[in-house]
């Protein structure tokens, strides 16, 4: 049975709807919470089946409000990539993956947004990525995937929404398993919140069912790319 290590950066953001898809396939996961009093990150040698790097709310990676464990997580991710261990980065996690893979990140203000992504590669996620699908982000800064990354989808502004490095690692700009309650809790957890948050929250609530429906083929594709059912 596979065991996925999950780096959680806030109390509010977790795997969300993704948990059900992993549990339904008998894939175990374990959270690591370096922000907690007795939290920490996994030792690289213990990460054999996969690593998921979650978002970070107002934490970023481009120098404005960097995640306190940013350097350690970049090193952990680089170690996993070097050993062929699949890595899935979400939001801030995608920025960490980009940096570790030879790309980078750029400063951008904290935002909470919704929209649609358009597939740019018909073979993305083994051909399972929907042609268009909803994306929701709560994030500071943006990932710059490395030049050799395969861009699978872009958002309405043309920015990478889903990309792949190597044979088995993926970066998502938004959280594909987002639950509205996670976003509500992020606002209460931190002293900083995105502008026009209340209006975006209304759109997020209306988007929830579409996110749930899109996650079905997306997670099937992710499982195939990462080999978590092999």
N, C-alpha and C positions, 0 to 999 in steps of 0.2 A: 504494500500500500504506500502510495506516494505521500510525502510530508512537505508542504509548502511553508516556507518561512515568510511572515508578513511583517514589514516594518510600518508601524503606525506612528504618526507624527502629532496627532491631536487626540483628545479624548472623544471627540465627536465623530471624526471620520474613520470609517472602517470599511470592510469589504461590501457591506450592504447586501444588495440582491445577489451578488456573486457568491455569497456563502451557500445559498441554496443549490446553486449549480455545481459547486465543488462537492458538497455533502451528498448530493444525489448521485454522484459518480464514485463515491467512496474515496474521495481525495481529502486527506486530512490537511489542516492548516493550523499554524501556531502564531499568535501575535507576539510581537516584541514592541515594548513601549519605552523607548529611551528617555522620554520626558518624565516618566514616573520615578518616584523616589527609589524604588528597587528595580527599575527597568534597565534595559540595555539592548544591545544588538547581538545577533547570533555570531558565534565564531565562524569565520569563513569555512573552515574544514567541515562544519556540521551541515552546511547548506549543500545538499546533493541533488535534490529533486527540483527545486525552484525557489525563486525569491520574488515577492511582490512588494513594490515600494508604493505606499499610498500618498495621497495629497497631504498638504500641510496647512490648509486654511491661509492665514496671512503670512506664513513663513515662505521664503523664496530662496533663490540660489544665485542671484546676480548682484549681491552687494548691498541692497537696501535693507533687508531684514532677513538675513540668511538663517536657515535652519541650523541650530547649534551643533548638530551631529553631521553636518553636510560633508565635511572632509572624510570622516570615517565611513559614511555610507557610499561615497564615491569609490573609496578604496575597496569596500566590500563588494560593490557591484562590479568593479573592474576585475576583481578576483574571480567572481562567478563567470563573467564573460570569458575570461582566459581559460577556464576549465570546461566551457561549454554548457554551464548550468543556465537554464532559461530564466530570464528576468522579465517581469512585466511592470512597467512604470506607469503610474496614473497621476496626472497633474504635476505636482512637485516631483513625484517619483519619476515621471518621464524626463524632467529636467536633469535629475540625478543620473538616469540612464544615458541621456545624451552626453553629458560631461564625461562619464566613465568610458563611453564608446568613442571618444575623440571629437565630439561636437562641443556644444556649449549652451549657454542660456543668455537671454537679454533681459534687462530690467523692464518691467511693465507694472503699472499700478494694480493693486488688488481689485479684482472684478468678480462679479457673479453674473453669469450670462447663460443664455440658452440659444439654440439655433439648430441647424442641420448640417451634417457633413455629407460630402459627395465622394463616392468611391472613385479612385483614379486608376486602380489596378484590378481588372476583372478576376485575377487569380488570388486576390487578397484573402487571407485566412482560408486558404484552400478553396477559394471560390464561394465561401459562405458569407462574406461581408455584404450586407444589403447595399443596393445601389445608392440609396440615401438613408440616413438614420439620424436620430436626434442626438445632440450632445449638450451636456450641461457642465459648466465649469465654475469652480470657486477657487481662485488661484491668484497668486502674485508671480510675476515674471513669466517668461515663455521659453520653451525648449528650442534649441537649434540642433536638429538631428545632424549626425555626421554626414559628410558628403556621399558616403557609400550606402547610406540608409535607403531602403525602399519605402517610398511614400505611398501608403495604401489609400488615404483619404485626406481631403482638405476641407476646412470650414468655409463659410461664406466669404471670408476675407482672403481666402487663398492660403491660409496658414496650415501647416501639417496638423491633421486631427488624429491620424493613426499612422504609425510608421514602424518599420521592422529593421533591426540590425542583426546581422548574422543569420543563422538558420532558425533561431528559436526565441528571440527576444523582441518585445513589443512595447511601444510607447503610446499611451492614450493621452490626448490633451484634456479630455473631460473624463469624468467618472462614469463608466458604462453601467455600473450597478448602484447609482445614486438613489438615496431615499431622501425625500424632502425634509424629514425630521433631522437628518444629519446637518443640513444647511442651517436650519433654525437653531440647532444647538451650537454650531460654530459661532454664530453671532453672539450668543450668550457666553461662550467660553473665552472670547478675546475682547479686548478693549477697542478693537478696530473692525469696522465692517465696510463692505463695498457701498458705493453711492447707489441711490435709487433701489435699495435692497427690497423694499416691500413690493414694488412693481415686478421685480424679477421673481420674487417668491410666488406671486400669482401665476406667472408663466410656468414656473417649475411644477406647481401642483397640476396644471393642465397637461404637462408633458409626461407625468409619471407613468401612465399606461403605455405610451409609446416607448419609453425607455425600457420597461419590462418586456415588451414584445420584441424589441430589437435585440435585447440581450440574449435571447434564445439562440439564434444563429451565430451571434458574435462569440458567445462562450463555447459553442461547439467548435468554431474555428480556432479559438485560442487554445483549447485543449489539444486540437490537432497539431498546431504549430509547436506548442511547448512539449508535446509528447507525454503529458501527464496521465494519459490512459495506457501508455505503452507498457 
